[in-house]
């Protein structure tokens, strides 16, 4: 180390020593710092003492509350709930009503039905099917006391007043022999539970009124395989007194205020419903339905805020019936036989069979035939097959007429081609008029093949509504399908694929795939038979092939029973087509047509209107070309 380096380090050391000496705290600063630290320690100690005292006070209050006399508790409750104060404290228990079909559990806290188990049914996973489940369901009567207090019965403790077989009376005491009584009665081998509300002289307890508020709410639980598909058929339904049945949105949240009377309100799953039926009517209501989320296990949350009749004197009861059971058409229809025709419940409308003519087809044909075969055949795959055969036999005359119309136009194809060769393509109206004139002389109606096909559409659409709603198909297996009311996946995947997962699903249903393939085959056969040589719209052939492929996307998540029906129906149609073709001699048919062409023909009103419209179009075309 050289001399300069030693001198440099020495200067640096002197500078640092001088810096620390100049910046050392004075005696005064040292005392102030010590005082500051002592103050902080004192504050922290006091804070700890206060916290300890507060904890001791809370523990003392809890101890005193635990040893508080019942009379003091009642005194406090009376100040809050009036005459119902004694019912605000208690211990909850469960009363069970049970028959061969259902088990109904009623909780004394709130006095309402908390749990309903359907004994003959299970969830898709094989668990006990609970239509209502514990805290997810609530019925609350809102009472206005004489001292302007609000009492919610859902917070009160009822006493078991009496039990007689499958009937129980729960009483909410209001002092001096006064009470509010709930009576439940379950009938043998039935899904109906009678529910009555009766006041025992509450004129001095409640404010004068002939009505009171009530709230009924529940969360509808997923019970089937597909959350999305089941949710599509889940809704809050209601019936106007003496009027129609309606429902809130099945695909989104909705709130609706109804000021007219309602006969009943239903919280409906795809195959099961909880229904509150009024003996008279529900004066008005606010109905709310909110969508659940797929991972929650709940489909929708349904809430009904009602105004119901209520006699505080107790001279009249407020009567209801609960229905906790399956959405089975024949069962729901049977309840209409128990009431006057003018006061029909129309519970069968909870089964979505379509509207108008589609519902008539299902009511008058599909359901009777389906139930007939189902009464002695246990395999519902066979039942669907027989139902399909019956429907195709009934529609065979229309199929035959449609085929014959196509056959007539097919044998006339050479004459159509001759007209096309004779009249240039730049004169489409003249060419079309000539073709129509030729058809008229031959006695052929170009629309003859379309009309029979249109007449078959109501049956196809009616079955589209029927199969996803038929509880008889629920958890019924056939071939590889384990549940005819759900999709029959042969290939599944867990990877999320944008758009595909949302609209197609994460699986491929075999019956749906077979249906699409047979429709492609039938389209090919049908287009070959209906090629008459006439001009077609550009891209029409492509569209005809695209439709069966679209069916694969539309029906992949639908009930396999529906896809199976369409698959078998298309196969039978192909078989009928080839059978008819085998027995129809087109050469003889052409001879007959040529003989008709020689006869004088009278124009039909339809052809006259068509030709007149074509002439007008031709004149307009010429006028545009002249300009």
C-alpha positions in Angstrom: 0.0 0.0 0.0 1.6 3.3 -1.1 1.7 6.6 0.9 -1.1 8.3 -1.0 -3.5 5.4 -0.3 -2.7 5.5 3.4 -3.4 9.2 3.6 -6.7 8.8 1.7 -8.1 6.1 4.1 -7.0 8.2 7.1 -8.9 11.3 5.8 -12.0 9.2 5.2 -11.8 7.8 8.7 -11.5 11.3 10.2 -14.4 12.6 8.2 -16.7 9.7 9.4 -15.7 10.1 13.0 -16.4 13.8 12.7 -19.8 13.2 11.1 -20.9 10.8 13.9 -19.6 13.2 16.6 -21.5 16.2 15.2 -24.7 14.2 14.8 -24.9 12.5 18.2 -28.1 13.4 20.2 -27.9 15.9 23.0 -28.8 15.1 26.5 -32.1 16.9 26.0 -32.9 14.8 22.9 -32.1 11.6 24.8 -34.5 12.5 27.6 -37.3 13.4 25.1 -36.8 10.1 23.2 -37.1 8.1 26.4 -40.2 10.0 27.4 -41.8 9.3 24.0 -41.1 5.6 24.2 -42.5 5.5 27.8 -45.7 7.2 26.6 -46.3 4.6 23.9 -45.8 1.8 26.3 -48.3 3.4 28.7 -50.9 3.7 26.0 -50.5 0.1 24.9 -50.8 -1.1 28.4 -54.0 0.9 29.0 -55.4 -0.4 25.7 -54.7 -4.0 26.8 -56.4 -3.3 30.1 -59.5 -1.8 28.4 -59.7 -4.8 26.1 -59.4 -7.2 29.0 -62.2 -5.3 30.9 -64.5 -5.4 27.8 -63.9 -9.1 27.3 -64.7 -9.7 31.0 -67.9 -7.5 30.6 -69.1 -9.5 27.6 -68.5 -12.8 29.4 -70.4 -11.5 32.3 -73.3 -10.4 30.1 -73.4 -13.8 28.4 -73.4 -15.5 31.9 -76.2 -13.3 33.0 -78.1 -13.9 29.8 -77.8 -17.6 30.3 -79.2 -17.4 33.8 -81.8 -14.8 32.9 -85.2 -15.8 34.2 -87.9 -16.9 31.7 -90.2 -14.2 32.9 -87.6 -11.5 32.0 -87.2 -13.1 28.5 -90.9 -13.2 28.0 -91.1 -9.5 29.1 -88.6 -8.5 26.4 -90.3 -10.7 23.8 -93.7 -9.2 24.6 -92.3 -5.7 24.0 -91.1 -6.8 20.6 -93.8 -9.2 19.4 -96.8 -8.3 21.5 -99.1 -11.2 22.3 -96.9 -13.5 20.3 -93.9 -12.9 22.5 -94.1 -16.3 24.2 -93.9 -17.9 20.8 -90.6 -16.1 19.8 -88.6 -18.5 22.0 -88.6 -22.2 22.0 -87.1 -25.4 20.6 -87.8 -26.6 17.0 -88.9 -30.1 16.2 -90.1 -32.0 13.2 -93.6 -33.5 12.6 -93.8 -36.1 9.9 -96.8 -36.9 7.6 -96.2 -40.0 5.4 -98.0 -42.3 3.0 -96.9 -44.7 0.3 -95.9 -41.9 -2.1 -94.4 -39.0 -0.1 -92.9 -38.1 3.2 -93.7 -34.5 4.4 -91.6 -33.0 7.2 -93.1 -29.9 9.0 -90.9 -27.8 11.3 -92.4 -26.3 14.4 -90.3 -23.3 13.9 -92.3 -21.4 11.3 -94.9 -24.2 11.2 -94.2 -24.7 7.4 -93.2 -27.6 5.2 -89.5 -27.8 5.2 -88.8 -31.1 3.4 -90.7 -33.3 1.0 -89.4 -36.7 -0.2 -90.9 -38.5 -3.2 -90.5 -42.2 -2.4 -91.0 -43.6 -5.9 -88.4 -41.3 -7.6 -84.7 -40.7 -7.4 -82.4 -38.1 -8.7 -80.2 -38.9 -11.8 -77.4 -39.8 -9.5 -79.6 -42.2 -7.5 -80.0 -40.1 -4.5 -83.3 -39.6 -2.5 -85.4 -37.1 -4.5 -86.2 -34.2 -2.1 -88.6 -31.8 -3.8 -88.2 -29.3 -0.9 -85.1 -29.3 1.1 -84.7 -27.7 4.5 -83.7 -24.0 4.6 -84.2 -23.6 0.8 -87.9 -23.4 1.3 -90.1 -21.1 3.4 -93.7 -20.1 3.9 -94.2 -17.0 6.0 -97.4 -15.3 7.1 -97.0 -11.6 7.8 -99.1 -10.4 10.7 -99.7 -6.8 11.8 -100.2 -6.6 15.5 -102.4 -4.1 17.4 -99.3 -2.3 18.7 -98.0 -1.7 15.1 -95.5 -4.6 15.2 -94.8 -7.0 12.3 -94.8 -10.6 13.2 -93.3 -13.1 10.7 -94.6 -16.6 11.5 -91.4 -18.1 10.0 -89.5 -16.7 13.1 -92.1 -18.1 15.6 -92.2 -21.4 17.4 -95.5 -23.3 17.0 -96.7 -25.9 19.5 -98.0 -29.3 18.4 -101.7 -29.0 19.4 -102.8 -32.4 18.2 -101.8 -35.3 16.0 -104.4 -37.7 14.5 -102.9 -40.2 12.0 -101.7 -38.2 9.0 -103.2 -34.9 10.3 -101.5 -32.4 12.6 -102.6 -29.1 14.1 -99.8 -26.6 15.0 -100.7 -23.7 17.2 -99.0 -20.3 17.6 -100.1 -19.0 21.0 -101.2 -15.4 21.4 -102.1 -15.4 25.1 -105.4 -16.0 27.0 -106.4 -18.9 24.9 -105.9 -17.0 21.6 -103.9 -18.6 18.8 -103.1 -19.0 15.2 -103.5 -22.6 14.0 -102.1 -24.4 11.0 -103.7 -27.7 10.1 -102.0 -30.2 7.7 -103.7 -33.3 6.4 -102.1 -35.9 4.1 -104.5 -38.2 2.2 -103.6 -41.9 1.6 -102.0 -42.7 -1.7 -102.1 -39.1 -2.8 -99.7 -36.2 -3.4 -102.1 -33.6 -2.1 -101.7 -32.1 1.4 -104.5 -30.0 2.8 -103.3 -26.8 4.5 -105.7 -24.5 6.5 -105.0 -21.3 8.5 -107.4 -20.4 11.2 -107.3 -17.5 13.8 -108.8 -18.2 17.2 -110.2 -14.8 18.1 -107.3 -12.5 17.3 -109.4 -9.3 17.1 -107.6 -7.8 20.1 -104.3 -9.0 18.9 -104.1 -8.0 15.2 -105.1 -4.9 13.3 -108.6 -5.2 11.7 -108.3 -6.5 8.2 -109.9 -9.2 6.0 -106.5 -10.0 4.3 -102.9 -10.5 5.2 -99.6 -10.9 3.5 -97.8 -14.2 2.8 -94.5 -15.2 1.3 -93.7 -18.5 -0.3 -90.3 -19.1 -1.7 -87.9 -22.0 -2.6 -84.8 -22.8 -4.6 -85.5 -25.4 -7.3 -82.9 -28.1 -7.1 -81.3 -29.9 -10.1 -82.6 -33.5 -10.4 -81.8 -34.5 -13.9 -78.6 -35.2 -15.9 -78.3 -31.9 -17.8 -78.6 -28.7 -15.9 -79.1 -26.6 -19.1 -81.8 -28.9 -20.5 -83.7 -29.2 -17.2 -83.5 -25.5 -16.6 -85.2 -25.0 -20.0 -88.3 -26.7 -18.6 -88.1 -25.1 -15.1 -90.3 -22.1 -14.3 -92.7 -20.4 -12.0 -96.2 -21.0 -13.3 -99.6 -19.6 -12.2 -103.3 -19.8 -13.1 -105.7 -16.9 -13.0 -109.0 -17.5 -11.3 -111.3 -18.8 -14.0 -108.7 -18.0 -16.6 -105.6 -19.2 -18.3 -102.3 -20.7 -17.1 -99.2 -18.6 -17.6 -95.5 -18.6 -16.5 -92.5 -16.4 -15.9 -89.6 -16.6 -18.2 -87.8 -19.9 -18.4 -84.6 -18.4 -19.8 -84.0 -15.4 -17.6 -84.9 -13.4 -14.5 -88.4 -11.9 -14.4 -90.6 -10.1 -11.9 -94.3 -9.7 -12.4 -97.0 -8.0 -10.4 -100.5 -9.4 -10.6 -103.4 -7.5 -9.3 -106.2 -10.0 -10.3 -107.0 -13.2 -8.5 -104.9 -16.3 -8.8 -106.1 -19.9 -8.4 -102.7 -21.5 -7.9 -99.0 -20.9 -8.0 -96.5 -23.6 -9.0 -92.7 -23.9 -8.6 -92.1 -26.3 -11.5 -89.1 -28.5 -12.4 -88.9 -30.5 -15.6 -90.7 -33.5 -14.1 -91.9 -32.4 -10.6 -93.8 -29.5 -9.1 -94.7 -27.9 -5.8 -98.0 -26.2 -6.1 -99.9 -24.0 -3.7 -103.7 -24.1 -4.6 -106.1 -21.7 -3.0 -109.6 -22.8 -2.0 -110.9 -19.5 -3.1 -108.3 -17.2 -4.7 -105.1 -15.4 -4.0 -106.1 -11.7 -4.2 -102.9 -10.4 -5.7 -99.2 -11.3 -5.9 -95.7 -10.3 -6.8 -94.0 -13.2 -8.6 -90.2 -13.4 -9.0 -87.9 -15.9 -10.7 -84.1 -15.7 -10.8 -81.8 -17.9 -12.7 -79.3 -20.1 -10.7 -75.8 -21.0 -11.8 -74.8 -24.4 -13.1 -72.2 -25.1 -10.5 -74.6 -24.2 -7.6 -76.9 -27.2 -8.1 -79.9 -24.9 -8.2 -81.9 -24.1 -11.3 -84.0 -21.1 -10.3 -85.0 -19.2 -7.1 -88.7 -18.6 -7.0 -90.5 -16.2 -4.7 -94.2 -15.3 -4.3 -95.4 -12.4 -2.2 -99.1 -12.8 -1.9 -102.2 -11.1 -0.4 -104.5 -13.9 0.9 -107.9 -13.8 2.7 -107.7 -13.9 6.5 -110.4 -13.7 9.1 -109.0 -12.5 12.4 -112.2 -13.5 14.2 -111.7 -17.1 13.2 -115.2 -17.6 11.7 -113.7 -18.6 8.4 -110.6 -20.6 7.5 -108.1 -19.7 4.9 -107.8 -22.9 2.9 -105.1 -24.2 0.6 -103.8 -27.4 -0.8 -100.2 -28.3 -1.5 -99.4 -30.6 -4.4 -96.0 -32.2 -4.1 -95.5 -34.7 -7.0 -94.7 -35.6 -10.6 -95.8 -33.7 -13.7 -97.7 -36.7 -15.0 -100.4 -35.6 -17.4 -103.0 -38.3 -16.5 -102.5 -37.7 -12.8 -102.7 -33.9 -13.0 -105.8 -34.2 -15.2 -107.5 -36.4 -12.7 -107.8 -33.6 -10.2 -110.1 -31.7 -12.5 -112.7 -34.4 -12.0 -113.0 -33.5 -8.3 -114.1 -29.9 -8.9 -116.8 -28.1 -10.8 -116.2 -27.7 -14.6 -116.3 -23.9 -14.3 -113.6 -24.0 -11.6 -111.1 -26.5 -13.2 -107.6 -26.4 -11.8 -106.0 -27.2 -15.2 -102.9 -28.6 -13.4 -102.3 -30.6 -16.6 -101.2 -27.4 -18.3 -98.0 -27.8 -16.3 -97.0 -30.5 -18.8 -95.8 -28.6 -21.9 -97.4 -30.3 -24.8 -97.3 -27.4 -27.1 -100.0 -24.9 -28.1 -103.0 -25.0 -30.3 -103.2 -28.0 -32.7 -99.9 -29.4 -31.4 -101.4 -29.8 -27.9 -104.6 -31.3 -29.4 -102.6 -34.0 -31.3 -100.8 -34.9 -28.1 -103.9 -35.0 -25.9 -106.1 -36.8 -28.4 -103.6 -39.2 -30.1 -100.1 -39.3 -28.6 -100.9 -39.7 -24.9 -103.8 -42.2 -25.3 -101.7 -44.4 -27.6 -98.6 -44.1 -25.5 -100.5 -44.9 -22.3 -102.2 -47.9 -24.0 -99.0 -49.5 -25.0 -97.3 -48.5 -21.8 -100.0 -50.3 -19.7 -98.8 -53.7 -20.8 -95.3 -53.2 -22.2 -92.5 -52.4 -19.7 -89.9 -51.5 -22.2 -90.5 -47.9 -23.3 -88.2 -48.2 -26.3 -90.7 -50.7 -27.7 -93.5 -48.4 -26.7 -92.0 -45.6 -28.7 -91.5 -47.9 -31.7 -95.1 -49.0 -31.6 -96.3 -45.4 -31.2 -94.2 -44.4 -34.2 -95.7 -47.2 -36.3 -99.2 -46.2 -35.4 -98.6 -42.6 -36.3 -96.9 -43.5 -39.6 -99.8 -45.8 -40.5 -102.3 -42.9 -39.9 -100.2 -40.6 -42.0 -99.6 -43.1 -44.8 -102.4 -41.7 -47.0 -100.7 -38.4 -46.9 -97.3 -40.0 -47.7 -98.8 -41.9 -50.6 -100.5 -38.8 -52.0 -97.3 -36.8 -51.7 -95.3 -39.6 -53.5 -97.9 -39.8 -56.3 -97.8 -36.1 -56.9 -94.0 -36.3 -57.1 -94.2 -39.3 -59.5 -96.6 -37.5 -61.8 -94.2 -34.5 -62.1 -91.3 -36.8 -62.5 -92.8 -38.6 -65.5 -93.6 -35.2 -67.0 -89.9 -34.2 -66.8 -89.2 -34.7 -70.5 -92.1 -32.4 -71.4 -90.7 -29.8 -69.0 -87.2 -30.1 -70.6 -88.8 -29.7 -74.0 -90.5 -26.4 -72.9 -87.2 -25.2 -71.4 -85.4 -25.9 -74.7 -88.1 -24.2 -76.7 -88.4 -21.0 -74.6 -85.2 -19.1 -73.9 -84.1 -18.6 -70.3 -84.5 -14.8 -70.6 -88.2 -15.3 -70.7 -88.7 -16.9 -67.3 -92.4 -15.9 -67.0 -93.3 -17.3 -70.4 -91.5 -20.5 -69.7 -93.2 -20.9 -66.3 -96.6 -20.2 -67.8 -96.0 -22.9 -70.4 -95.0 -25.4 -67.7 -98.1 -24.5 -65.7 -100.3 -24.9 -68.8 -98.8 -28.4 -69.4 -99.4 -29.4 -65.7 -103.0 -28.2 -66.0 -103.7 -30.3 -69.0 -102.1 -33.3 -67.4 -104.3 -32.8 -64.3 -101.2 -32.4 -62.0 -101.1 -30.0 -59.2 -97.5 -28.8 -58.5 -98.5 -28.1 -54.9 -100.0 -31.6 -54.5 -96.8 -33.0 -52.9 -96.3 -30.0 -50.5 -99.7 -30.0 -48.9 -99.6 -33.6 -47.6 -96.1 -32.9 -46.2 -97.5 -29.7 -44.4 -100.3 -31.7 -43.0 -97.8 -34.1 -41.3 -95.9 -31.2 -39.7 -98.3 -30.9 -36.6 -97.5 -34.5 -35.7 -93.7 -34.0 -36.0 -93.9 -30.8 -33.8 -96.3 -32.3 -31.3 -93.9 -35.2 -30.6 -91.1 -32.6 -30.2 -93.0 -31.3 -27.2 -94.2 -34.6 -25.9 -91.0 -36.7 -25.4 -89.0 -34.2 -23.3 -92.1 -33.8 -21.0 -93.1 -37.4 -20.6 -92.1 -38.4 -17.1 -92.8 -42.1 -18.0 -89.5 -42.0 -20.0 -87.5 -40.7 -17.0 -84.6 -43.1 -16.1 -86.0 -45.7 -18.5 -83.2 -47.5 -20.4 -83.3 -48.8 -24.0 -80.3 -50.4 -25.8 -77.3 -48.1 -25.0 -79.5 -45.2 -23.7 -79.6 -45.3 -19.9 -82.3 -42.6 -19.7 -84.7 -41.9 -22.5 -85.5 -38.5 -21.1 -81.9 -37.4 -21.4 -79.2 -37.6 -24.0 -77.4 -40.9 -24.8 -73.7 -40.0 -25.0 -71.4 -42.5 -26.6 -68.5 -40.1 -26.7 -67.8 -37.4 -24.1 -65.0 -34.9 -23.3 -64.2 -32.5 -20.5 -62.2 -29.9 -22.5 -64.1 -26.6 -23.0 -64.4 -25.8 -26.7 -65.7 -22.3 -27.5 -69.1 -22.3 -29.2 -69.1 -26.1 -29.5 -69.5 -26.6 -25.7 -72.2 -23.9 -25.5 -74.4 -25.0 -28.4 -73.4 -28.6 -29.1 -72.3 -29.8 -25.6 -69.4 -32.0 -24.5 -70.7 -35.2 -26.0 -72.1 -36.9 -29.0 -75.5 -38.6 -28.7 -75.8 -41.8 -30.7 -79.5 -41.7 -31.4 -79.2 -38.1 -32.5 -76.3 -39.0 -34.8 -78.3 -41.9 -36.3 -81.3 -39.5 -36.9 -79.0 -37.0 -38.7 -77.5 -39.7 -40.9 -80.9 -41.2 -41.9 -82.2 -37.7 -42.7 -79.3 -37.1 -45.0 -80.1 -40.4 -46.8 -83.8 -39.6 -47.0 -82.9 -36.1 -48.4 -80.8 -37.7 -51.1 -83.6 -40.2 -52.0 -86.3 -37.5 -51.9 -84.3 -35.0 -54.1 -83.8 -37.8 -56.7 -87.4 -38.5 -56.8 -88.6 -34.9 -56.9 -86.3 -33.8 -59.7 -88.8 -32.6 -62.2 -86.4 -30.6 -64.5 -88.0 -27.3 -63.4 -85.7 -24.5 -62.3 -84.8 -24.4 -58.6 -83.5 -21.6 -56.5 -79.7 -21.4 -56.4 -78.3 -23.2 -53.4 -81.6 -25.1 -52.6 -79.9 -28.5 -52.9 -77.2 -27.5 -50.5 -79.7 -26.2 -48.0 -81.6 -29.5 -48.1 -78.4 -31.3 -47.0 -77.5 -28.7 -44.4 -80.8 -29.1 -42.5 -80.0 -32.7 -41.3 -76.6 -31.6 -40.1 -78.3 -28.8 -38.2 -80.5 -31.4 -36.5 -77.3 -32.9 -35.0 -76.6 -29.6 -33.3 -80.2 -28.9 -32.3 -81.0 -32.3 -30.8 -77.7 -33.4 -29.4 -78.7 -32.3 -25.9 -82.4 -33.3 -26.2 -84.1 -36.4 -24.8 -82.8 -39.6 -26.5 -86.4 -40.8 -26.8 -87.2 -37.9 -29.1 -84.1 -38.6 -31.4 -85.0 -42.3 -31.3 -88.5 -41.4 -32.5 -87.3 -39.2 -35.4 -84.8 -41.9 -36.3 -87.3 -44.7 -36.5 -89.9 -42.4 -38.2 -87.4 -41.5 -41.0 -86.5 -45.2 -41.5 -90.2 -46.1 -41.8 -90.7 -43.2 -44.3 -87.8 -44.5 -46.4 -89.3 -48.0 -46.3 -92.7 -46.7 -47.3 -91.2 -44.7 -50.2 -89.5 -47.8 -51.6 -92.6 -49.9 -51.1 -94.8 -47.4 -52.9 -92.3 -47.1 -55.7 -92.2 -50.8 -56.2 -96.0 -51.0 -56.7 -96.4 -47.8 -58.8 -95.9 -48.4 -62.5 -94.7 -45.0 -63.8 -95.1 -46.0 -67.5 -98.8 -46.7 -66.9 -99.0 -43.5 -64.9 -97.6 -41.6 -67.9 -100.1 -43.2 -70.2 -102.9 -42.0 -68.0 -101.5 -38.5 -67.8 -101.3 -38.3 -71.6 -104.9 -39.3 -71.9 -105.8 -36.6 -69.5 -103.9 -34.1 -71.6 -106.1 -34.9 -74.6 -109.3 -34.0 -72.7 -110.5 -30.4 -72.4 -109.5 -29.0 -69.1 -111.1 -26.3 -67.1 -108.9 -23.9 -65.3 -109.1 -23.9 -61.5 -109.5 -20.7 -59.7 -106.0 -21.2 -58.2 -104.4 -21.6 -61.6 -106.2 -18.6 -63.0 -104.9 -16.4 -60.1 -101.4 -17.8 -60.6 -101.4 -17.1 -64.3 -102.7 -13.7 -63.8 -100.0 -12.9 -61.2 -97.4 -14.3 -63.7 -98.7 -12.0 -66.5 -98.5 -9.0 -64.2 -94.9 -9.8 -63.3 -94.0 -10.2 -67.0 -95.6 -6.8 -67.8 -93.6 -5.2 -65.0 -90.4 -6.8 -66.2 -91.0 -5.5 -69.8 -91.7 -2.0 -68.4 -88.4 -2.0 -66.5 -86.5 -3.2 -69.5 -88.2 -0.4 -71.7 -87.0 2.2 -69.2 
